[in-house]
Amino acid sequence: MRELVRALGRDRATVVGHDWGGGIAWMSAHLEAEVVERLVVLNCPHPAALGRELLRNGKQLSRSRYMFFFQLPRLPERALTRNRAEAVARALTGGSPPGAWPPEEVERYREAFLAPGAASAALGYYRAAFRRPLATHRAARKRPITAPTLVLWGVRDRFLGEELIRPHRLRPWFAPGNSPDVRRIEGAGHFVQNDMPDRVNAELLAWLGSTSGG
């Protein structure tokens, strides 16, 4: 993240991420605080908070059972690429309102997932996360987040429970005096930026205009 920001000709930037991009954004705010001017996360809990919930929250464990399936060798790749990545298309569109995903856009995702090595690369995020779960927790505790933070959450998320972003779940990962602005978006699911793009953009612009930064 640090090198990406600098490659764009900036010393600091507002970092916005969704899902796994959100996980990267969360940890960048911890580990590369000097380049993260402001942080925006869409439908992604703090990685350490999610790890704790998987140990004690039966509902979230059930929602996340696919993550455990993804730890198997080869079988997940076959399942996700079968019938021209039909499972990927279902995952994208299944919880979204009609019209959120134009067919041609879904087709581009399917084509991308069918590229040689793409499925394994995508699954690599899930596999790597299970290898060193305590490292994320320690890193986050050592360098709490100081950047102004906005969390946008589509409340109809099929994969992640809203309890993951309750104040007491997020508080341990922020520096004293800093707390995230959490905004719920009704009618949107996990892919909130696709489900309700106008609302997401309006929330982003309003928040960016109200927070300090260049």
N, C-alpha and C positions, 0 to 999 in steps of 0.2 A: 504494500500500500504506500509506503514511504516513497519508493522509487517511482511508482505510478504518478503520484502527485507531483513529484519533481520533474518527471518527464513531460508533464503538461505545463511546465513553466511556472508552477506555484510553490510557495513554501508551505502553505497550509490550505486545507480545503474542507468543504462540507461533504461528508461521506454519507451516502444513502445506500442502503442495502436491504434486500428482501430474501427471506428464507436462508439458504446457505450464504448468500451475499450478506444477509443480515448478521450471520454468525461471524463472518470475516470483519464486518464493520464494527461489531461489538468489541472484538479482540484488538482491532486496530486502535480503538479509542483507549484501550488499556496499554498496549505495548508500543504504540507509535503516537503517543499523546501530542507530541510536538507538531505533528502534521494534521491532526484531526481538529479542525477549528470548531465544527459542529457535527453532531451525529444524528442521523435519522434512520430508524429501523422499522421495516414493515413486516408484520406477522412473522416475527422470529423472537422467541424468548432469549434471554441471556443464556449462553451455552452452559454455564455452570448451574444456573437455576434449573434448566431442563434436565441436566444430569441428576440433580437431587430429586426432582419430581419422578423420574423413572424408577427411583428406589422406593418411593413412598406413596405414589399416587396411582391407584389401580386403573382409573379411567385413562390417564395419560399413557400408562404402560400399554393399554389396549389400543389406543390411537396410534402408538408408535411401534406396534408389533412388526410392521413391514421393515423397520430398521434392523431387526434381528434376522429376518429372512435375508436381508442384503449382506449379512456377514458370511453366508455360504459361498463357496467357490463355484463359479461358472453358471450355476442354476439361475441366479437372478438375472444375469445377462441374457440368457435364453428366454426367460419369461418376459422381460421388458422389450425385447426386440421382435418377439413373435408377431406374425401378422402385420408386418411393417410398423412395429412399435405401437400397436393398438393400446397397450396398457399405458403408455405415456400420454396418448391422446385422452384417455379416460381420466387419468390423474389430473390433467390440466383443466378439463371442462366439466368434470363431474359435479363440482360444488358451486359452479358459477351460474349466474342468471343467463337466460337465453340471449344470444347475440354478443356475449362478452368476448368470445373467441371466434373470429372469422375463420371459415374452413381453410383458407389459404395460409393463415398464420399457423394454425395447428399443423398443417402439412409441412411447414418449414421446420418445426420442432421435431416432427417424426423423421424427416430426412436427416437432420443433424444428429439425432440419436442413433441412426443406422450407420453412420460413418464408421469405418474401422477403428476400433479402440474407444469409441465415444462412450459406450455403455459402461465399460470398466472404469473409465476416467470419472464418470459421474458417480458411480458407486464407490469410488475411492474416498470420497468425502465421508460417507457413512462408516466405511471400514477403518479409516484413520482415526475417526472420532472415538472409536471404541478401544483403541490401543493405549492411549495415554489420557484417560479422563481426568485424572487428578492434576495433570499439568495445567489444564485450563483453569481449574479452581485456584491453584496456587498463584498463577500469573495474575489473575483478576484480583485476588486479595491483595497482592503486593502493590499494585498500581491502580487504585480505584479511578473511575472515570471522572474527569474534571470538565469535559466539554459539555455545553448545553445540548440536551438530548430530547428528541421527539420520537415517540413510539406511536405508529399508526396501526390499528388493529381491526381487520375485518372480523366481525363477531361470529360469522357463520363458518369459521375455520373448521374443517373436518379433521385436521391432523394435530392441531395444537389447541389445548384448552385455554380459555381466557384467564383462568386462575394463575397462569404462568407469568402474567404481567401485573398482578396485584402489587400494591406498593411495598408490602413486606417481602415479596419475592425479589424485587429489584433493588431495594435500599442497600443491601450489603455490598453492592458492586459499585457504588457511587461515593465520591468524596464528600465529607461533611459539608452541608450547605448546598449541595447540588442534588437535584432530583429530576427525573424525567417528566416531560409533559406527555401524558398518555391520552390519546384520542381514539375513541371507539367509532367505527364506521358500520352502521347498521346496513343490512342488505348485502354486504360484501362477505366473501369467504377468504380462504387462504391466499388466493391470488388477487388481493385487494386492488392492486394497481391496474389489473385488467378488468375486474368486475365493475369498479367505479372510478375510472381515471379522472374525470372532471373533479370529483370530490377530493380525491387524493392530491391532485395538483393544487386545488384551492387551499387545502390544509397546509401543504408544503409552503406555498407562497406566503400565506398569512403568518406562519411560524417564522420563516426566514426573515420576513420583514419586521418581526417584533423582537428578534434576538440580535445581540451584538455580533459583530464580525464583518469582515470585508467581503 
